[in-house]
């Protein structure tokens, strides 16, 4: 389904069915054809927060959520700032249908995690490495 118009219509229907609730949206996305779902999850039809929730099944803190809501899902291909601590930046991305969390000190990547537990692993890494 590479026709953008059809993909946009599908996205509208999914958002209507889910009533813009990320948990319901994730459930509806789960039953879609994987190829169609992957197209939607890297399109401009959803935001990065919806994609984040789909992959991790949790909502990040309020500041991260606000940042992710403002970014289209297509930005996940290059990475979206999803959070910060005193020393680290948390970058959320998607590569080949796999969620990736990169932890950076601002100058270099200090850790990278992938898969459904990547966000939790990144938070644990930051807690274990406060300086």
Secondary structure, DSSP 8 states (H G I E B T S, - for coil): ---HHHHHHHHHHHHHHHTT-HHHHHHHHHTS-HHHHHHHHTSSSSBHHHHHHHHHSS---HHHHHHHHTSBGGGGGT-EEEEE-SS-EEEEEEETTEEEEEEE-SSSEEEEEESTTHHHHHHHHHHH---
